[in-house]
Amino acid sequence: MNLFRRPDYRSDITLFLEQLKAANPNMEAGQRKGLALLWDKVVDRADWVGYRQAKVPQKAYVYQTDTKQ
């Protein structure tokens, strides 16, 4: 063991998050549940093919008016 070794640094944010998780042990499960609700979806590949084919190419500068009218 090194005599001059300093204790590992832990920021205030890390300490706050650890204290918050200790006070609310089911918080992480709720976060995972919310994540699954919004993001963990089954992707239908056929719909994506149709979506990509329906895209209209965008102009280089979107807000430029068409002067050839």
N, C-alpha and C positions, 0 to 999 in steps of 0.2 A: 504494500500500500504506500502510495506517495504521500509524504507529509505535507506537501505544498498544494495538493489538489484542492481545487475549489469545488463547492457543491454545484451541481448542474443548474444552469439558469432556467427559470420558468417565468415567463412574462405574466403581467397582470391579466391579460386576456385568457391565457391558459388556465390560470388559477380560477378566474371567474367561471369559465366553462366547466371546469371540473366540479366546482362548488354547485353550479346550476344542475349538472347531471346527477350529482349526489342528492340534491334536494328533490329532483323529479326523475326518478329512475325509469319511468315509462315514457319519457319525452322522446328518446331515440326511436322507440317502436312507433310512436305517433308520426315522427318524421318519415320513417320508412313507409308507413301506410299512406301518407300523403303523396310521397314520391311515386309509389305504385299506382295511385289513383290518377295521377296526371301524366306520367311518362312511360310506364311499363305497359305498352300496348302491342298487340299483335299487328304486324304490318302486312297488308294485303298487296302482294307484288303486282297483281293485275291492275289494281287501282293506280299504283305508282307509274306503271307504263303509260296508262291513259293520261295521267297528269303531266308527264314529261312531254308527251306528244302534243298536248293542248297549249303548251306555253307559247307565248308570242314573243319574238325577239325584241328586246328593249333597245331604244336609241341610246347613243353615247351620252347625250345630255337630255334628260327626260323633260325638262321644263321649256325647251326651245319650241317656239311655235312654228307651224308649218307655213312658209311664205308662198308656196306654190298653189294656193287656193284660188 
